[in-house]
Amino acid sequence: MSVLSGKKILLGISGGIAAFKTANLVRLFIKSGAEVKVIMTPSAKDFVTPLTLSTLSKNPVYSTFFDKENDHELWSNHVDLGLWADLMLVAPATANTLSKMSNGISDNFLLACYLSAKCKVYFAPAMDLDMYKHQSTKNSITKLQNFDNVLIPATSGELASGLVGEGRMAEPEDIIAFIEKDLLTTLPLYNKTILITAGPTHEAIDPVRYIGNHSTGKMGYELAHQAANLGAKVLLISGPSNEKITHNFITKIAVKSAEEMYQAVHINFKDANIVIAAAAVADYKPTIIHSKKIKKKDTTLQIELTPTKDILASIGAIKEAQFLVGFALETDNELENAKGKLRRKNLDLIVLNSLQDKGAGFATATNKITIIDTEEHITKFSLKSKAKVAKDIFEIILNKYTIT
């Protein structure tokens, strides 16, 4: 998943030969999971057709305030489009369009939308060599940057005139990469490493059977995706789970047993800024693991159990600057048990869910949580989807964690 996934992108195309590249640009935005609406200046239609761009974007293409040839055509609202977008990109941005943008001239629909936009605006110049070098063009670019618009620099190469030099619009792949990187640097967890444990552990009895629990890992995976959406590099240490990873900022480390999870956590703990222990780790494991399948008999079977290592307590004892979050699933005396775990294991936050709450706990799409901090401030949340619960948890973390 790209950082552009779910973003609403307004693409403005002005009339230059580089407009032919915008078909691929729209395709790449869509592939990244973005929604795209296209605005063309009337002259842009000489280089690429609205039909091509509407087919690729799956949205109508805008060019004028209304269609003079259609008496029933509704007026296109530039204000609504400007407010709809999460970001706007003008590409190619010709010398003419740059000049109008920088001077507030609004003589076409694209420029009206630009002046109405409340979102971040990127522009990718494209023109011939001498036009790009001209002082008026430089002044336009400087003024737009002073308006906090973001320049995607033109590149050097062979131009339509036959000259070789600066003025080529950046390639679509490079424009996408530029915007992704720029957006990432604004995210609150950019350059941070988040370690998350998820899922159950399986403690072998014999080659066929194991001791486990009903955890699916869904809560931990939702936390991992939310951390990635906030710009973090995520290390997800997961016990057996059918949940899927859909974000390329997440690295999954698959484990089975509590001992494997213990080792993986300790190997990666020192590099983490925030650690969230959401896994349902087995408290006990069989003392003896049989090498062959235990045959069924008419008599009772006794399995001796040994405590597993306490992963959360072990990292709480050695934490330095890490922000440590634990989970507590309780059935009685919930608040006091959670507060005790918070103190004993040297946590910064603890997330409590109770099996007494309908829709909370294992194997559900929802959860109902209470978060307790080191000062024993209690924040209660209503029943929500686990994706929304993950957002709530990170909102509290970001309020408590000092980002340096």
KEKE-3310 file (N, C-alpha, C; in steps of 0.2 Angstrom, whole numbers, plus 5000, padded with zeros to 4 digits):
npx = (5004:5003:5007:4999:4987:4970:4969:4963:4965:4968:4971:4978:4979:4989:4991:5003:5016:5020:5009:5004:5010:5002:4992:4998:5002:4990:4986:4995:4993:4980:4983:4991:4981:4974:4961:4956:4953:4951:4957:4957:4965:4958:4967:4974:4968:4972:4983:4980:4967:4951:4943:4952:4957:4946:4942:4953:4953:4941:4932:4922:4930:4935:4934:4928:4917:4904:4895:4893:4887:4877:4862:4857:4867:4874:4882:4899:4906:4919:4924:4919:4927:4939:4939:4937:4948:4963:4976:4983:4989:4998:5001:5007:5014:5014:5023:5014:5003:5010:5013:5000:4995:5004:5001:4988:4978:4963:4957:4952:4945:4953:4962:4954:4950:4962:4964:4954:4958:4961:4970:4987:4997:5006:5017:5023:5034:5034:5042:5050:5068:5074:5063:5061:5072:5070:5069:5056:5049:5057:5054:5040:5040:5047:5038:5027:5032:5034:5021:5019:5017:5023:5037:5040:5054:5059:5067:5082:5085:5081:5071:5055:5057:5069:5080:5092:5091:5087:5069:5061:5046:5046:5046:5032:5033:5043:5037:5027:5034:5041:5030:5025:5037:5038:5025:5027:5037:5030:5022:5017:5025:5035:5051:5052:5053:5042:5038:5028:5018:5008:4993:4991:5001:5007:5009:5018:5012:5014:5019:5007:4998:4994:4995:4984:4976:4961:4964:4965:4974:4970:4968:4981:4987:4979:4984:4997:4995:4989:5000:5009:5002:5004:5017:5027:5041:5037:5039:5032:5029:5022:5012:5004:4993:4979:4977:4981:4994:4994:5002:5017:5026:5027:5036:5035:5038:5037:5032:5030:5029:5029:5042:5049:5044:5048:5062:5063:5057:5066:5078:5075:5071:5079:5080:5068:5057:5044:5034:5022:5013:5003:5000:4993:5000:5005:5003:5008:5017:5019:5029:5036:5039:5032:5039:5033:5016:5004:4995:4978:4970:4960:4961:4963:4973:4987:4995:5010:5013:5023:5028:5029:5041:5040:5037:5033:5036:5050:5055:5051:5059:5071:5070:5074:5073:5062:5044:5032:5019:5006:4994:4979:4968:4954:4943:4937:4937:4943:4949:4958:4967:4972:4979:4988:4996:5001:5010:5019:5025:5032:5026:5021:5008:4993:4981:4965:4954:4938:4932:4919:4912:4901:4906:4919:4936:4943:4943:4933:4926:4926:4930:4931:4938:4948:4960:4974:4985:5002:5000:4988:4977:4961:4954:4940:4932:4920:4911:4919:4925:4939:4949:4946:4948:4962:4966:4962:4970:4983:4981:4981:4994:5002:4999:5005:5018:5034:5040:5056)
npy = (4994:5011:5027:5036:5029:5030:5044:5059:5065:5080:5083:5094:5098:5107:5115:5108:5099:5089:5084:5072:5063:5062:5052:5040:5045:5046:5033:5027:5034:5029:5015:5016:5017:5029:5041:5050:5065:5074:5090:5099:5112:5121:5120:5109:5098:5096:5088:5077:5066:5069:5058:5047:5050:5051:5038:5031:5037:5035:5044:5059:5071:5088:5104:5116:5129:5126:5117:5123:5118:5110:5112:5107:5105:5105:5118:5117:5116:5124:5127:5117:5106:5111:5110:5097:5090:5081:5083:5093:5093:5101:5097:5094:5110:5124:5138:5148:5144:5144:5157:5163:5156:5161:5174:5175:5175:5171:5164:5152:5136:5127:5136:5143:5132:5130:5142:5140:5129:5121:5113:5105:5110:5104:5107:5103:5109:5111:5115:5123:5125:5138:5146:5140:5144:5158:5174:5178:5166:5160:5169:5166:5153:5155:5163:5155:5145:5152:5154:5142:5131:5117:5113:5102:5097:5101:5091:5087:5085:5079:5090:5096:5105:5101:5105:5102:5101:5108:5107:5097:5089:5080:5062:5052:5041:5046:5058:5053:5046:5057:5064:5055:5053:5066:5068:5058:5063:5072:5065:5060:5049:5047:5041:5034:5018:5005:4992:4979:4966:4952:4941:4924:4912:4896:4882:4868:4851:4838:4832:4835:4841:4856:4869:4883:4898:4909:4920:4929:4938:4950:4963:4967:4967:4977:4988:4988:4992:5005:5011:5011:5019:5031:5034:5026:5014:4998:4984:4969:4956:4941:4928:4913:4917:4922:4934:4947:4957:4973:4984:4992:4996:4988:4975:4958:4947:4930:4919:4905:4899:4904:4906:4908:4920:4928:4928:4935:4947:4952:4953:4963:4974:4984:4993:4999:5013:5014:5001:4989:4978:4967:4954:4938:4929:4913:4908:4897:4882:4865:4854:4844:4840:4829:4818:4810:4807:4807:4793:4790:4785:4775:4780:4794:4809:4817:4832:4840:4857:4871:4888:4900:4912:4929:4940:4954:4959:4957:4965:4977:4978:4982:4993:5008:5022:5018:5018:5010:4999:4989:4976:4971:4958:4954:4946:4948:4960:4971:4984:4986:4975:4978:4990:4985:4977:4987:4994:4984:4979:4990:4999:5011:5014:5005:4994:4990:4976:4969:4953:4953:4962:4963:4960:4962:4957:4941:4935:4944:4957:4969:4980:4985:4996:5002:5014:5016:5026:5030:5039:5034:5039:5037:5032:5029:5020:5018:5004:4999:4996:4986:4993:5006:5007:5005:5017:5025:5021:5025:5038:5042:5037:5046:5058:5056:5051:5058:5065:5065)
npz = (5000:4996:5002:4996:4995:4996:4995:4989:4974:4964:4948:4938:4921:4909:4893:4885:4877:4885:4891:4886:4894:4905:4905:4909:4921:4928:4928:4937:4949:4952:4953:4965:4974:4975:4973:4958:4950:4936:4928:4914:4904:4890:4879:4882:4878:4865:4866:4873:4875:4883:4885:4886:4898:4907:4906:4912:4925:4930:4932:4928:4916:4919:4911:4907:4914:4911:4898:4883:4873:4877:4883:4895:4904:4919:4930:4933:4948:4954:4967:4975:4970:4973:4987:4989:4986:4993:4989:4976:4960:4947:4931:4915:4920:4912:4905:4904:4912:4924:4926:4927:4938:4948:4949:4952:4942:4935:4922:4917:4920:4927:4933:4942:4950:4956:4963:4972:4980:4995:4999:4999:4986:4972:4958:4942:4931:4913:4898:4885:4883:4884:4888:4901:4907:4907:4916:4920:4921:4931:4941:4943:4948:4960:4967:4968:4976:4987:4991:4997:4988:4980:4971:4959:4952:4935:4922:4914:4896:4879:4871:4864:4855:4849:4855:4868:4886:4901:4906:4903:4908:4924:4924:4925:4935:4943:4948:4955:4965:4971:4977:4986:4994:4999:5006:5016:5024:5031:5040:5056:5062:5054:5050:5061:5071:5073:5084:5084:5092:5087:5086:5091:5101:5097:5107:5106:5109:5104:5088:5081:5089:5099:5112:5112:5109:5106:5098:5083:5078:5072:5079:5081:5068:5063:5070:5066:5052:5054:5060:5050:5041:5047:5044:5049:5050:5051:5061:5062:5073:5072:5078:5072:5060:5050:5045:5033:5026:5019:5017:5011:5020:5031:5039:5041:5053:5056:5068:5079:5092:5110:5114:5102:5099:5110:5108:5095:5098:5107:5099:5091:5098:5103:5093:5091:5092:5097:5106:5104:5112:5107:5106:5110:5120:5125:5142:5147:5143:5137:5147:5142:5125:5115:5103:5094:5088:5101:5106:5107:5122:5133:5146:5157:5151:5156:5156:5159:5163:5160:5165:5152:5146:5151:5140:5139:5152:5152:5143:5147:5159:5153:5145:5138:5130:5124:5120:5128:5126:5132:5132:5140:5144:5152:5164:5176:5189:5182:5180:5191:5189:5177:5180:5189:5181:5172:5181:5186:5175:5170:5160:5148:5143:5145:5137:5139:5137:5140:5143:5147:5139:5126:5110:5111:5112:5107:5090:5084:5074:5080:5094:5111:5121:5135:5140:5150:5158:5164:5175:5179:5173:5165:5150:5141:5128:5116:5108:5093:5076:5074:5066:5068:5082:5082:5077:5088:5098:5093:5093:5106:5110:5102:5108:5120:5118:5116:5102:5094)
capx = (5000:5006:5005:4994:4981:4964:4970:4959:4970:4965:4976:4977:4983:4989:4992:5010:5017:5021:5002:5003:5012:4997:4988:5002:5002:4983:4986:5000:4989:4975:4987:4993:4975:4971:4955:4959:4949:4956:4954:4961:4964:4955:4972:4977:4964:4975:4988:4978:4959:4947:4940:4957:4959:4940:4942:4958:4952:4934:4928:4922:4935:4932:4938:4925:4912:4898:4896:4889:4883:4872:4858:4855:4873:4875:4888:4904:4908:4926:4924:4918:4932:4945:4938:4937:4955:4968:4981:4982:4995:4997:5007:5012:5013:5017:5025:5008:5000:5014:5012:4994:4995:5008:4998:4981:4974:4958:4953:4950:4942:4959:4965:4948:4950:4969:4964:4950:4960:4963:4975:4994:4998:5012:5017:5028:5034:5036:5042:5057:5074:5074:5057:5062:5078:5068:5068:5049:5047:5060:5050:5034:5041:5049:5032:5023:5035:5033:5014:5020:5016:5029:5040:5043:5059:5060:5073:5086:5085:5079:5065:5051:5060:5075:5086:5093:5093:5081:5063:5056:5042:5048:5043:5026:5035:5047:5032:5023:5039:5042:5025:5025:5042:5036:5020:5029:5040:5025:5018:5020:5029:5041:5058:5051:5052:5037:5038:5021:5017:5001:4991:4992:5006:5005:5014:5018:5012:5017:5019:5000:4993:4997:4990:4984:4970:4956:4967:4966:4979:4967:4970:4988:4987:4976:4989:5002:4993:4989:5007:5012:4999:5007:5024:5032:5043:5034:5041:5026:5031:5016:5011:5000:4987:4977:4977:4985:4998:4993:5006:5024:5030:5027:5040:5032:5042:5032:5034:5025:5029:5031:5050:5051:5042:5052:5068:5062:5056:5073:5083:5073:5068:5084:5080:5062:5055:5037:5033:5015:5013:4996:5000:4990:5005:5003:5006:5011:5019:5020:5036:5039:5036:5033:5042:5028:5009:5001:4989:4972:4969:4953:4962:4964:4979:4990:5001:5013:5014:5029:5027:5033:5045:5036:5040:5032:5040:5057:5057:5049:5064:5077:5068:5077:5069:5056:5038:5030:5011:5004:4987:4976:4962:4952:4936:4935:4942:4947:4953:4964:4971:4976:4984:4994:5001:5005:5015:5023:5029:5035:5023:5019:5001:4990:4975:4961:4948:4935:4927:4912:4909:4899:4909:4926:4940:4946:4939:4928:4928:4926:4933:4929:4944:4950:4967:4976:4992:5006:4996:4982:4971:4957:4951:4936:4930:4914:4913:4921:4929:4946:4953:4945:4951:4969:4967:4961:4976:4988:4980:4983:5001:5005:4998:5010:5025:5038:5044:5062)
capy = (5000:5017:5033:5039:5025:5033:5051:5062:5069:5084:5083:5099:5097:5113:5113:5107:5092:5084:5082:5065:5058:5061:5046:5035:5047:5044:5026:5026:5036:5024:5009:5018:5017:5036:5043:5055:5069:5078:5096:5101:5118:5119:5118:5102:5093:5095:5083:5070:5066:5068:5051:5043:5052:5049:5030:5029:5039:5032:5050:5064:5076:5094:5108:5122:5130:5123:5115:5128:5114:5106:5116:5104:5103:5109:5122:5114:5120:5124:5127:5110:5102:5113:5108:5089:5086:5080:5087:5095:5092:5104:5094:5099:5117:5127:5145:5152:5143:5146:5164:5164:5154:5165:5181:5175:5176:5165:5164:5146:5132:5124:5141:5144:5127:5131:5147:5138:5123:5122:5107:5105:5110:5102:5109:5100:5113:5108:5120:5123:5127:5146:5148:5138:5149:5165:5176:5178:5159:5159:5173:5163:5147:5157:5166:5149:5142:5157:5152:5135:5126:5112:5112:5095:5101:5099:5087:5089:5080:5081:5094:5095:5109:5098:5107:5098:5105:5108:5109:5091:5087:5074:5056:5050:5037:5051:5062:5049:5045:5063:5066:5050:5055:5073:5066:5054:5068:5076:5061:5060:5044:5046:5039:5030:5011:5003:4985:4976:4959:4950:4934:4919:4907:4889:4878:4861:4845:4833:4835:4836:4845:4862:4873:4889:4902:4911:4926:4929:4943:4956:4969:4968:4969:4984:4993:4988:4996:5012:5014:5012:5025:5037:5035:5022:5008:4993:4977:4965:4949:4938:4921:4910:4921:4922:4941:4949:4963:4977:4990:4990:4999:4983:4969:4953:4941:4925:4915:4900:4898:4910:4906:4911:4927:4931:4929:4940:4954:4955:4955:4970:4979:4990:4998:5002:5019:5012:4994:4988:4970:4965:4947:4934:4925:4908:4909:4890:4877:4858:4853:4839:4840:4822:4818:4806:4808:4804:4789:4790:4779:4775:4783:4801:4811:4823:4836:4845:4863:4875:4895:4903:4918:4935:4945:4961:4961:4956:4971:4983:4979:4984:4998:5015:5028:5015:5019:5003:4998:4982:4974:4966:4955:4952:4944:4951:4965:4973:4990:4985:4970:4981:4995:4981:4975:4993:4995:4978:4978:4996:5001:5018:5013:4998:4994:4985:4974:4964:4948:4954:4967:4960:4962:4964:4951:4938:4933:4948:4962:4975:4979:4990:4997:5007:5015:5018:5029:5029:5043:5031:5042:5032:5034:5024:5021:5014:4998:5001:4992:4986:4998:5013:5006:5006:5024:5028:5019:5029:5045:5042:5037:5052:5063:5054:5050:5063:5063:5068)
capz = (5000:4995:5006:4992:4996:4999:4994:4984:4970:4959:4943:4933:4915:4905:4886:4883:4874:4890:4893:4884:4899:4911:4905:4913:4928:4931:4929:4943:4955:4953:4955:4971:4978:4975:4968:4954:4946:4931:4925:4908:4900:4883:4875:4884:4874:4859:4867:4876:4875:4890:4885:4889:4906:4911:4907:4917:4932:4931:4934:4922:4916:4919:4907:4907:4919:4908:4891:4879:4868:4881:4887:4902:4907:4926:4931:4937:4954:4956:4974:4978:4968:4977:4994:4988:4985:4998:4986:4969:4956:4940:4927:4915:4922:4906:4908:4904:4918:4930:4927:4930:4945:4953:4949:4954:4936:4934:4916:4915:4925:4931:4938:4947:4955:4960:4968:4978:4984:5002:5000:4997:4979:4968:4951:4938:4925:4907:4893:4881:4887:4885:4892:4908:4910:4907:4922:4922:4923:4938:4946:4944:4952:4966:4970:4970:4982:4993:4993:5000:4983:4980:4965:4956:4946:4928:4921:4907:4891:4873:4871:4858:4849:4847:4860:4874:4892:4907:4904:4902:4914:4927:4922:4930:4941:4947:4951:4961:4970:4974:4981:4991:4999:5002:5011:5021:5029:5035:5044:5063:5064:5049:5052:5068:5070:5078:5084:5086:5092:5086:5086:5096:5100:5098:5111:5104:5113:5100:5081:5078:5093:5102:5116:5109:5111:5100:5095:5076:5076:5069:5082:5080:5061:5062:5073:5061:5046:5056:5061:5043:5038:5050:5041:5053:5048:5056:5062:5065:5075:5072:5078:5067:5059:5043:5043:5028:5026:5013:5017:5010:5026:5036:5038:5045:5056:5058:5074:5081:5100:5114:5115:5096:5099:5115:5104:5090:5101:5110:5094:5087:5103:5104:5087:5091:5096:5101:5106:5106:5113:5106:5105:5115:5121:5130:5148:5149:5138:5139:5149:5137:5119:5112:5096:5090:5090:5107:5104:5111:5126:5137:5152:5156:5149:5160:5152:5164:5160:5163:5163:5147:5148:5151:5135:5141:5158:5151:5139:5152:5163:5150:5141:5139:5128:5121:5123:5129:5127:5133:5132:5146:5142:5159:5165:5182:5193:5176:5180:5195:5186:5172:5183:5192:5175:5170:5186:5187:5169:5168:5154:5147:5143:5144:5133:5143:5135:5145:5139:5149:5135:5120:5104:5112:5113:5101:5084:5082:5070:5084:5101:5116:5125:5140:5140:5156:5157:5170:5180:5180:5169:5162:5144:5139:5121:5114:5104:5087:5072:5076:5063:5072:5088:5081:5077:5094:5102:5091:5095:5113:5109:5099:5113:5126:5116:5114:5096:5093)
cpx = (5004:5003:5000:4987:4975:4964:4965:4963:4966:4971:4974:4982:4983:4992:5000:5011:5017:5014:5001:5005:5007:4993:4991:5002:4995:4983:4990:4996:4984:4978:4989:4987:4972:4965:4957:4953:4953:4953:4959:4960:4961:4961:4975:4974:4967:4981:4986:4970:4956:4944:4945:4957:4952:4940:4947:4956:4945:4930:4927:4928:4932:4937:4935:4920:4906:4899:4891:4885:4877:4868:4856:4861:4873:4882:4893:4907:4915:4928:4924:4924:4939:4945:4938:4943:4959:4974:4980:4989:4994:5003:5004:5010:5017:5019:5019:5004:5003:5013:5005:4993:4998:5005:4990:4976:4969:4954:4951:4948:4948:4961:4960:4949:4957:4968:4959:4952:4963:4969:4982:4994:5005:5012:5023:5029:5036:5036:5049:5062:5074:5069:5058:5067:5076:5067:5061:5047:5050:5056:5043:5035:5043:5042:5027:5026:5034:5025:5013:5017:5023:5031:5042:5048:5058:5066:5076:5085:5083:5072:5061:5054:5066:5081:5086:5095:5087:5075:5058:5053:5045:5043:5037:5029:5039:5042:5029:5028:5041:5037:5024:5031:5040:5030:5022:5033:5036:5021:5021:5025:5034:5047:5058:5050:5047:5037:5031:5021:5010:5000:4993:4999:5004:5011:5013:5017:5015:5017:5013:4997:4997:4992:4990:4978:4966:4959:4967:4972:4976:4968:4977:4990:4985:4981:4995:5001:4992:4995:5010:5009:5001:5014:5029:5035:5041:5037:5035:5028:5024:5016:5006:4994:4985:4976:4982:4988:4996:4997:5013:5029:5031:5031:5037:5037:5037:5036:5028:5024:5031:5038:5052:5050:5046:5059:5068:5061:5063:5078:5081:5071:5072:5083:5073:5061:5048:5036:5026:5014:5006:4995:4997:4995:5003:5007:5010:5012:5020:5028:5039:5035:5037:5035:5037:5021:5007:4995:4984:4971:4962:4955:4963:4972:4981:4995:5003:5015:5019:5027:5032:5036:5040:5039:5039:5036:5047:5059:5056:5055:5070:5076:5072:5073:5063:5049:5034:5022:5010:4996:4985:4969:4959:4945:4933:4940:4946:4952:4959:4969:4976:4981:4990:4999:5004:5011:5021:5028:5032:5032:5022:5011:4999:4983:4971:4955:4945:4931:4920:4908:4907:4903:4916:4930:4942:4940:4933:4931:4929:4929:4931:4935:4944:4957:4969:4983:4996:5003:4990:4976:4968:4953:4947:4933:4924:4916:4914:4924:4936:4951:4952:4948:4959:4970:4966:4967:4982:4987:4982:4991:5004:5004:5003:5017:5028:5042:5050:5065)
cpy = (5006:5022:5037:5035:5029:5041:5053:5067:5073:5085:5089:5099:5104:5111:5113:5100:5087:5081:5074:5060:5057:5055:5041:5038:5046:5037:5024:5028:5031:5017:5010:5018:5024:5036:5049:5058:5074:5084:5097:5108:5116:5117:5111:5097:5092:5090:5077:5071:5066:5061:5046:5044:5050:5041:5028:5031:5037:5038:5055:5069:5083:5099:5115:5123:5126:5122:5119:5124:5110:5110:5114:5103:5108:5112:5118:5118:5119:5124:5120:5106:5104:5111:5100:5086:5086:5083:5088:5095:5096:5101:5092:5106:5121:5134:5149:5151:5145:5153:5166:5162:5159:5172:5181:5176:5170:5166:5158:5141:5129:5130:5143:5138:5128:5136:5145:5132:5125:5117:5109:5105:5108:5105:5106:5104:5109:5113:5119:5126:5134:5148:5146:5142:5156:5167:5177:5171:5158:5163:5169:5157:5149:5160:5160:5145:5146:5156:5145:5130:5123:5111:5105:5097:5097:5095:5089:5083:5083:5084:5094:5099:5106:5100:5102:5102:5104:5110:5103:5090:5081:5068:5055:5046:5041:5056:5059:5048:5051:5065:5061:5052:5061:5072:5063:5058:5072:5072:5061:5055:5042:5046:5036:5022:5009:4995:4983:4969:4957:4943:4930:4916:4900:4885:4871:4856:4839:4836:4837:4841:4851:4865:4880:4893:4905:4917:4925:4934:4950:4962:4971:4971:4976:4989:4994:4993:5003:5015:5015:5018:5031:5038:5031:5016:5003:4986:4973:4958:4946:4931:4919:4914:4921:4929:4943:4956:4967:4983:4988:4993:4994:4977:4964:4948:4936:4920:4910:4900:4904:4911:4910:4919:4931:4933:4935:4947:4956:4956:4961:4975:4985:4995:5001:5008:5017:5005:4993:4980:4968:4958:4943:4928:4919:4909:4902:4886:4870:4857:4848:4839:4833:4822:4814:4808:4804:4800:4790:4784:4780:4779:4790:4803:4817:4826:4841:4851:4867:4883:4896:4910:4924:4940:4952:4963:4961:4963:4978:4984:4982:4990:5004:5020:5025:5017:5013:5003:4991:4982:4970:4964:4952:4950:4946:4956:4969:4978:4989:4980:4974:4986:4991:4979:4981:4994:4990:4978:4984:4998:5008:5019:5006:4999:4988:4983:4969:4959:4949:4959:4963:4964:4964:4957:4948:4936:4937:4954:4969:4974:4985:4990:5002:5007:5018:5020:5028:5034:5040:5035:5037:5035:5029:5025:5016:5008:5001:4995:4992:4991:5005:5012:5007:5013:5028:5027:5024:5036:5047:5042:5043:5058:5062:5054:5056:5062:5068:5067)
cpz = (5000:5000:5003:4993:4999:4998:4988:4980:4964:4954:4938:4927:4910:4898:4884:4881:4879:4893:4891:4890:4905:4911:4910:4920:4932:4933:4936:4949:4957:4956:4962:4976:4979:4971:4965:4950:4942:4928:4920:4906:4893:4879:4876:4880:4867:4859:4870:4877:4882:4890:4888:4896:4910:4912:4912:4924:4934:4934:4928:4922:4915:4915:4907:4913:4917:4901:4887:4874:4871:4885:4894:4906:4914:4926:4935:4942:4956:4963:4977:4976:4972:4984:4994:4989:4992:4996:4979:4966:4949:4936:4921:4917:4917:4909:4908:4910:4924:4932:4930:4937:4950:4954:4950:4948:4935:4928:4913:4921:4930:4936:4943:4952:4959:4965:4974:4982:4990:5004:4998:4989:4976:4961:4948:4932:4919:4902:4890:4885:4889:4889:4900:4911:4910:4914:4925:4924:4930:4943:4948:4949:4959:4970:4972:4976:4988:4995:4996:4995:4982:4973:4964:4950:4940:4927:4915:4902:4884:4873:4864:4853:4846:4851:4865:4880:4897:4904:4903:4909:4917:4925:4927:4936:4946:4951:4957:4967:4974:4979:4987:4997:5003:5008:5017:5026:5033:5040:5051:5065:5058:5052:5059:5066:5076:5078:5087:5086:5091:5086:5092:5096:5101:5101:5110:5110:5110:5092:5078:5082:5097:5107:5113:5112:5105:5097:5087:5074:5073:5072:5081:5073:5060:5065:5069:5055:5048:5057:5055:5040:5041:5048:5044:5049:5053:5056:5066:5066:5076:5073:5073:5066:5051:5040:5037:5029:5019:5013:5016:5015:5032:5034:5043:5047:5059:5063:5075:5089:5103:5114:5108:5096:5104:5111:5099:5093:5104:5105:5091:5092:5103:5099:5087:5095:5100:5100:5108:5106:5113:5106:5111:5116:5126:5136:5150:5143:5141:5141:5145:5131:5116:5105:5092:5093:5096:5105:5109:5115:5130:5144:5151:5154:5153:5156:5157:5160:5164:5160:5157:5149:5147:5146:5137:5147:5157:5147:5143:5157:5160:5146:5143:5137:5124:5124:5123:5130:5127:5133:5138:5144:5149:5159:5171:5185:5187:5177:5185:5193:5181:5175:5186:5187:5173:5174:5186:5181:5166:5161:5154:5146:5143:5141:5136:5139:5140:5141:5142:5144:5128:5114:5105:5113:5107:5096:5083:5078:5074:5091:5105:5121:5130:5140:5147:5155:5164:5176:5182:5178:5165:5156:5141:5132:5120:5109:5097:5083:5075:5072:5066:5079:5088:5081:5083:5098:5100:5092:5102:5113:5107:5104:5119:5124:5113:5108:5095:5087)
residu = (MET:SER:VAL:LEU:SER:GLY:LYS:LYS:ILE:LEU:LEU:GLY:ILE:SER:GLY:GLY:ILE:ALA:ALA:PHE:LYS:THR:ALA:ASN:LEU:VAL:ARG:LEU:PHE:ILE:LYS:SER:GLY:ALA:GLU:VAL:LYS:VAL:ILE:MET:THR:PRO:SER:ALA:LYS:ASP:PHE:VAL:THR:PRO:LEU:THR:LEU:SER:THR:LEU:SER:LYS:ASN:PRO:VAL:TYR:SER:THR:PHE:PHE:ASP:LYS:GLU:ASN:ASP:HIS:GLU:LEU:TRP:SER:ASN:HIS:VAL:ASP:LEU:GLY:LEU:TRP:ALA:ASP:LEU:MET:LEU:VAL:ALA:PRO:ALA:THR:ALA:ASN:THR:LEU:SER:LYS:MET:SER:ASN:GLY:ILE:SER:ASP:ASN:PHE:LEU:LEU:ALA:CYS:TYR:LEU:SER:ALA:LYS:CYS:LYS:VAL:TYR:PHE:ALA:PRO:ALA:MET:ASP:LEU:ASP:MET:TYR:LYS:HIS:GLN:SER:THR:LYS:ASN:SER:ILE:THR:LYS:LEU:GLN:ASN:PHE:ASP:ASN:VAL:LEU:ILE:PRO:ALA:THR:SER:GLY:GLU:LEU:ALA:SER:GLY:LEU:VAL:GLY:GLU:GLY:ARG:MET:ALA:GLU:PRO:GLU:ASP:ILE:ILE:ALA:PHE:ILE:GLU:LYS:ASP:LEU:LEU:THR:THR:LEU:PRO:LEU:TYR:ASN:LYS:THR:ILE:LEU:ILE:THR:ALA:GLY:PRO:THR:HIS:GLU:ALA:ILE:ASP:PRO:VAL:ARG:TYR:ILE:GLY:ASN:HIS:SER:THR:GLY:LYS:MET:GLY:TYR:GLU:LEU:ALA:HIS:GLN:ALA:ALA:ASN:LEU:GLY:ALA:LYS:VAL:LEU:LEU:ILE:SER:GLY:PRO:SER:ASN:GLU:LYS:ILE:THR:HIS:ASN:PHE:ILE:THR:LYS:ILE:ALA:VAL:LYS:SER:ALA:GLU:GLU:MET:TYR:GLN:ALA:VAL:HIS:ILE:ASN:PHE:LYS:ASP:ALA:ASN:ILE:VAL:ILE:ALA:ALA:ALA:ALA:VAL:ALA:ASP:TYR:LYS:PRO:THR:ILE:ILE:HIS:SER:LYS:LYS:ILE:LYS:LYS:LYS:ASP:THR:THR:LEU:GLN:ILE:GLU:LEU:THR:PRO:THR:LYS:ASP:ILE:LEU:ALA:SER:ILE:GLY:ALA:ILE:LYS:GLU:ALA:GLN:PHE:LEU:VAL:GLY:PHE:ALA:LEU:GLU:THR:ASP:ASN:GLU:LEU:GLU:ASN:ALA:LYS:GLY:LYS:LEU:ARG:ARG:LYS:ASN:LEU:ASP:LEU:ILE:VAL:LEU:ASN:SER:LEU:GLN:ASP:LYS:GLY:ALA:GLY:PHE:ALA:THR:ALA:THR:ASN:LYS:ILE:THR:ILE:ILE:ASP:THR:GLU:GLU:HIS:ILE:THR:LYS:PHE:SER:LEU:LYS:SER:LYS:ALA:LYS:VAL:ALA:LYS:ASP:ILE:PHE:GLU:ILE:ILE:LEU:ASN:LYS:TYR:THR:ILE:THR)
# end
